[in-house]
């Protein structure tokens, strides 16, 4: 993550992952976070819905997403 927006796995609550979608704007980086229960994230058929939701929040349907705490 650029421009001072960093993630550390220790920042994520136990049993959760956090999706972070980012968008470059003229004034800097905009981001949106979506906490997701790790059990729900493990369901492949649910993942795209979570991705759509966090991208919608950041305002870019093609925004890159980082999964924090997903390992």
C-alpha positions as CSV (number, residue, x, y, z in Angstrom):
1,X,0.0,0.0,0.0
2,X,1.4,3.4,-0.8
3,X,1.1,6.9,0.6
4,X,1.2,5.9,4.2
5,X,-1.7,3.4,4.2
6,X,-0.3,0.2,5.7
7,X,-1.7,-2.9,7.1
8,X,-0.4,-5.5,9.6
9,X,-2.0,-8.9,10.2
10,X,-1.9,-8.0,14.0
11,X,-4.4,-5.2,13.3
12,X,-7.1,-7.6,12.3
13,X,-9.4,-9.1,14.9
14,X,-9.1,-12.9,15.6
15,X,-11.2,-14.9,13.2
16,X,-11.5,-12.1,10.7
17,X,-9.9,-10.8,7.5
18,X,-10.1,-7.2,6.3
19,X,-10.5,-6.4,2.6
20,X,-9.0,-3.1,1.6
21,X,-9.9,-1.5,-1.7
22,X,-7.9,1.4,-2.9
23,X,-8.4,4.1,-5.5
24,X,-5.8,6.7,-6.7
25,X,-7.2,10.3,-6.7
26,X,-5.5,13.5,-7.7
27,X,-5.1,14.4,-4.0
28,X,-3.9,11.0,-2.8
29,X,-5.1,7.5,-2.1
30,X,-8.7,6.7,-1.1
31,X,-9.4,3.4,0.6
32,X,-12.3,1.5,2.1
33,X,-12.2,-1.4,4.5
34,X,-14.6,-4.3,4.9
35,X,-14.1,-6.7,7.8
36,X,-15.2,-10.3,7.0
37,X,-15.5,-13.4,9.2
38,X,-12.7,-15.8,8.1
39,X,-15.2,-18.6,7.8
40,X,-17.3,-16.7,5.3
41,X,-14.2,-15.6,3.4
42,X,-13.2,-19.2,3.1
43,X,-16.3,-19.8,1.0
44,X,-15.3,-19.3,-2.6
45,X,-18.8,-18.6,-3.8
46,X,-19.2,-15.7,-1.3
47,X,-15.9,-13.9,-2.1
48,X,-16.9,-12.0,-5.2
49,X,-19.8,-10.5,-3.3
50,X,-17.5,-9.2,-0.6
51,X,-15.1,-7.8,-3.3
52,X,-18.0,-6.0,-5.1
53,X,-19.2,-4.5,-1.8
54,X,-15.8,-3.0,-0.8
55,X,-15.2,-1.8,-4.3
56,X,-18.6,-0.1,-4.3
57,X,-17.7,1.6,-1.0
58,X,-14.4,3.0,-2.5
59,X,-16.3,4.1,-5.7
60,X,-14.3,2.0,-8.2
61,X,-15.6,-1.3,-9.6
62,X,-12.1,-2.3,-10.7
63,X,-10.2,-1.2,-7.5
64,X,-7.4,-3.4,-6.4
65,X,-8.1,-5.2,-3.1
66,X,-5.7,-6.3,-0.4
67,X,-6.7,-9.1,1.9
68,X,-5.2,-8.4,5.4
69,X,-4.9,-11.3,7.8
70,X,-5.8,-13.8,5.1
71,X,-2.8,-16.1,5.4
